[in-house]
Amino acid sequence: MAALYLIPVLLGDTAVERVLPTYNQEVVRDIRHFIVEDVRSARRFLKKVDKDFDIDGSQFYPLNKHTSPEEISGYLKPLEEGHSMGVISEAGCPAIADPGADVVALAQRKHLKVVPLIGPSSIILSVMGSGFNGQSFAFNGYLPIEAADRTKRLKLLEQRAYTEQQTQIFIETPYRNNRLVEDILATCRPQTRLCIAANITCEEEYIVTQTLKEWKGHVPDLSKQPCIFLIYK
């Protein structure tokens, strides 16, 4: 039966066999219609999965913040005609903090089969490695850019960590990572714990949890590195 396969990709320059099951590779080889966040990186990924993959014989439908709802509405036509399709994000799992969620929602409304495949999720892996509450956690995406709004949000998330005993997770554009950590150190309580998880699944993987008091003066340079930040009481 044809299905919309949600295909996880690598989180960095990592060997395919290290993080993706063989089954994923078997599924990918039989698909010729892909809904992708970025066509160029999707093509590179498919070639890494299978160096003999028929790129020229495949169709790619871009799905990003510039894609209109009208365009998305027609993307699932091959699936409705009986051809399996794949959704590929820029990194990690499709539809998690990713525009792929829009096309998955459309498939569900049309009662089409959706199959999420196993693969690396930086959000889940960071929770696993943090030592924080893994039964109650929230992913908050990007925090506000404006300083006052960011400070307000950080205080709110810290309060949730204490009152709800809930792990709070968020991310930042890589070139602003260092500034975000500075804001956390300046805003939150010294005893609050911060986990910095960078380059997950890669050779330079770095997952460290300390109190903010312990972090002061010992934060590594995180500029341009893919990071996940977690705070907890």
C-alpha positions in Angstrom: 0.0 0.0 0.0 1.3 3.4 -0.9 2.2 5.7 2.0 3.7 9.0 2.9 7.0 8.0 4.5 8.6 10.5 6.9 12.3 10.0 6.3 14.8 11.1 9.1 18.1 12.5 7.9 21.5 12.9 9.4 22.1 15.6 12.0 25.6 16.3 10.7 28.5 14.6 8.9 27.8 11.2 10.2 27.9 7.8 8.6 24.4 6.6 7.5 24.8 3.2 9.0 25.6 4.8 12.4 22.1 6.4 12.9 19.7 5.0 10.2 18.3 1.5 10.0 18.8 -0.6 6.9 15.1 -0.7 6.5 15.0 3.1 5.8 17.4 2.6 3.0 15.3 -0.1 1.5 12.2 2.2 1.7 14.0 5.2 0.2 15.2 3.2 -2.9 11.7 2.5 -4.0 10.4 6.1 -3.7 10.5 8.6 -6.6 8.5 11.5 -5.3 9.9 13.5 -2.4 8.6 16.5 -0.5 11.7 18.3 0.8 12.7 21.3 2.8 15.7 21.9 0.5 16.1 20.2 -2.9 19.9 20.3 -3.0 20.5 18.9 0.5 17.8 16.2 -0.1 19.6 15.1 -3.3 22.9 14.9 -1.4 21.2 12.8 1.4 19.7 10.4 -1.1 23.1 9.8 -2.8 24.6 9.2 0.6 22.0 6.6 1.4 22.5 4.9 -2.0 25.3 6.1 -4.4 23.3 4.6 -7.3 20.0 6.3 -6.4 18.2 7.6 -9.5 18.2 11.3 -8.8 17.3 12.3 -12.3 14.3 9.9 -12.3 12.9 11.4 -9.1 10.6 14.4 -8.5 11.2 16.9 -5.7 8.5 19.2 -4.3 10.0 22.1 -2.1 8.3 22.6 1.2 9.5 25.6 3.3 8.3 28.8 4.8 7.8 30.3 1.3 5.6 27.5 0.0 2.0 28.6 -0.3 -1.0 26.5 1.0 -2.2 26.2 -2.6 1.1 24.6 -3.7 1.0 22.2 -0.7 -2.5 21.1 -1.5 -1.3 19.6 -4.8 1.8 17.9 -3.5 0.1 14.6 -2.5 -1.4 13.9 -6.0 1.2 11.1 -6.7 0.3 9.4 -3.3 -3.4 9.6 -4.2 -2.6 7.9 -7.5 -0.9 5.0 -5.7 2.8 6.1 -5.5 4.6 6.2 -2.2 6.1 9.6 -1.3 8.9 10.6 1.1 9.2 13.7 3.3 12.7 14.9 3.9 13.7 17.7 6.4 17.0 19.6 6.5 18.1 17.7 9.6 16.6 15.1 11.9 13.0 14.0 11.8 10.4 15.5 9.4 7.4 17.3 10.9 9.2 18.0 14.2 10.0 21.7 14.4 9.7 21.5 10.6 7.3 22.6 7.8 6.8 18.9 6.9 4.0 18.9 9.6 1.8 20.8 7.1 1.8 18.1 4.5 1.4 15.3 7.1 -1.7 17.1 8.4 -3.0 17.2 4.8 -2.4 13.5 4.4 -4.2 12.8 7.6 -7.2 14.9 6.5 -7.3 13.0 3.2 -7.1 9.6 5.1 -3.8 8.7 3.4 -1.4 6.3 5.1 1.4 8.0 7.0 4.5 6.1 8.1 7.2 7.7 10.3 10.5 6.0 10.0 13.1 5.6 12.9 16.0 8.1 13.0 17.8 10.7 15.0 15.8 13.4 16.8 18.1 16.0 18.4 15.2 16.9 20.8 14.7 13.4 22.1 18.4 12.6 22.2 19.2 15.8 24.2 16.5 14.9 26.8 18.0 11.4 27.1 21.5 12.8 27.6 20.6 15.7 29.9 19.6 13.8 33.1 16.4 15.9 33.3 12.8 14.9 33.6 12.0 12.6 30.6 8.4 12.1 31.6 7.4 15.8 31.3 9.2 18.0 28.8 8.3 20.8 26.4 10.0 21.9 23.2 9.6 25.7 22.9 11.4 26.2 19.5 13.1 29.6 19.1 12.9 32.2 21.8 12.1 35.8 21.0 15.0 37.9 19.5 14.1 41.1 21.3 16.0 41.3 24.6 13.1 42.2 26.9 10.8 39.5 25.4 13.6 36.9 25.6 14.2 37.7 29.2 10.5 37.4 30.0 10.3 34.1 28.2 13.3 32.7 29.9 11.9 33.5 33.3 8.6 31.9 32.4 10.3 28.7 31.2 12.4 28.6 34.3 9.3 29.0 36.5 7.6 26.1 34.6 10.7 23.9 35.3 10.3 24.6 39.0 6.5 24.6 39.5 5.6 21.9 37.0 8.9 19.9 37.2 9.0 20.0 33.4 12.1 20.0 31.3 12.2 23.1 29.1 13.9 22.7 25.7 14.7 25.5 23.1 17.0 26.3 20.2 18.6 29.3 18.6 20.1 30.2 15.3 23.7 28.9 15.5 25.4 32.2 15.2 23.4 33.5 18.2 24.1 30.6 20.5 26.7 32.4 22.6 24.4 35.3 23.1 21.6 33.1 24.2 23.8 31.4 26.9 24.8 34.8 28.1 21.2 35.7 28.5 20.4 32.5 30.4 23.3 33.1 32.8 22.1 36.7 33.4 18.4 35.9 33.8 18.0 32.5 35.5 18.9 31.4 39.1 22.4 30.2 39.8 21.1 26.8 41.0 19.0 26.2 37.8 20.6 23.5 35.7 21.4 24.0 32.0 22.2 21.2 29.6 24.0 22.2 26.4 23.8 19.5 23.7 25.8 20.3 20.5 26.6 18.3 17.4 24.5 15.4 18.5 25.5 12.0 16.8 28.6 13.7 15.3 32.2 13.1 16.2 32.3 16.5 18.1 29.2 15.6 20.1 29.0 17.6 23.3 26.3 17.0 26.0 27.0 18.6 29.4 24.7 19.5 32.3 25.7 21.9 35.0 24.2 24.5 37.2 24.4 28.0 35.9 26.8 28.8 38.7 29.1 26.1 37.4 28.7 27.2 33.8 29.9 30.8 34.5 33.3 31.3 33.0 33.3 27.8 31.5 31.0 27.9 28.5 32.7 26.7 25.2 32.4 28.7 22.0 29.1 27.5 20.5 29.1 29.8 17.5 27.8 28.2 14.3 27.2 24.9 16.0 23.8 23.1 16.0 22.7 23.2 19.6 19.8 22.2 21.8 19.4 24.0 25.2 17.5 22.5 28.2 16.8 24.0 31.6 15.5 22.2 34.7 15.4 22.8 38.4 
